Amino acid sequence: MEKLIILVVTFCAFSAKSQTSVYHPFPDSGAVWNFQRYYCFGGDESYSITILGDTVLKNRIYHKLSTPYVNVISSSSPCTPKRTGYLGAICEDTLAKQVYYFSPTDSSEQLLYNFNLQRGDTVRGFITRLSTLHEDNIVQSIDSILIGDTYRKRWNIVTCWYRPYRYSIIEGIGSTHGLFEHNPGCIADLPYYILTCYSEAGMSLYPSISSNCQLITSLDILPTSQQNITVFPNPSNGSFSVRGEKSIGKVHLVDMLGQTILHTELKNESEIYINNIDAGVYFLTITDKNKLSKCIRIVSCP
């Protein structure tokens, strides 16, 4: 009987922590979104988006968004680099659970996120307006994800039947495919993005509280030990090796739905092999002892 009571108490405590009935609105200050951008013919960039004060647009208060710096990791591409400076502004209707975006190139606001979607619903609004068909963006499933010490709802979106990756929309954070970037749907050879981390008031919340999600303002964001980390072969037939000249640190591999494939810690010149994983795109986040992170895209084509 005593064991049963303990079990019930434990279950109730977990249920209270993991419930998602409480809506988590977008931040109005102190937030940092870090992204990595992969674009045509080998381009690779990392950058931050942060809230930079308020402004009034069409008689409504909006929060201004800005990118202070773009770290060009690989420039072997003729495509336009990500721009810095003012990126537009967002405003949220918390009662309707909807976020609106005022782009610098538009004269009116557009729906950015609708956090009322159900499984099977079509995602509509600014982030899908480049898709060939709205049906390219369907809510495949809805689950929850631990953000800090609370659980938030997550909508997993299927974009196109032949694409190897997916993206998700997280309550109070936004899309894992760029905060307001257009999802390409079934259009080939367009850039795609990965949300590497998110923080509020200097505290890292995504993908975990253990990472250091600092604002990218210069090339010094990554230490030398991180810059020399290599993953090979890449693309691969399902087996990867990770090496670094110095201590590597914690390694976290996820798929395009954010599901953890591997979480471990590597030492000096360590190697790790992952066999028999499905074909697709995966993201390897490596965090060193100073809690600085680097994200590497891995392609598996068994």
Sequence and secondary structure as in RCSB ss.txt:
>XXXX:A:sequence
MEKLIILVVTFCAFSAKSQTSVYHPFPDSGAVWNFQRYYCFGGDESYSITILGDTVLKNRIYHKLSTPYVNVISS
SSPCTPKRTGYLGAICEDTLAKQVYYFSPTDSSEQLLYNFNLQRGDTVRGFITRLSTLHEDNIVQSIDSILIGDT
YRKRWNIVTCWYRPYRYSIIEGIGSTHGLFEHNPGCIADLPYYILTCYSEAGMSLYPSISSNCQLITSLDILPTS
QQNITVFPNPSNGSFSVRGEKSIGKVHLVDMLGQTILHTELKNESEIYINNIDAGVYFLTITDKNKLSKCIRIVS
CP
>XXXX:A:secstr
 HHHHHHHHHHHHHHHHH   S     SSSEEEEEEEEEGGGEEEEEEEEEEEEEEETTEEEEEEEE  EEEEE 
   S     EEEEEEEEETTTTEEEEE TT SS EEEEETT  TT B  SGGGTTSSSGGG EEEEEEEEEETTE
EEEEEEEE  TT S  EEEETTTEESS SS    TT TT  EEEEEEEEETTEEEES TTS      SGGGS HH
HHT EEESSSBSS  EEE SS  EEEEEE TT  EEEEEEE TT      S  SEEEEEEEE TT  EEEEEEEE
  
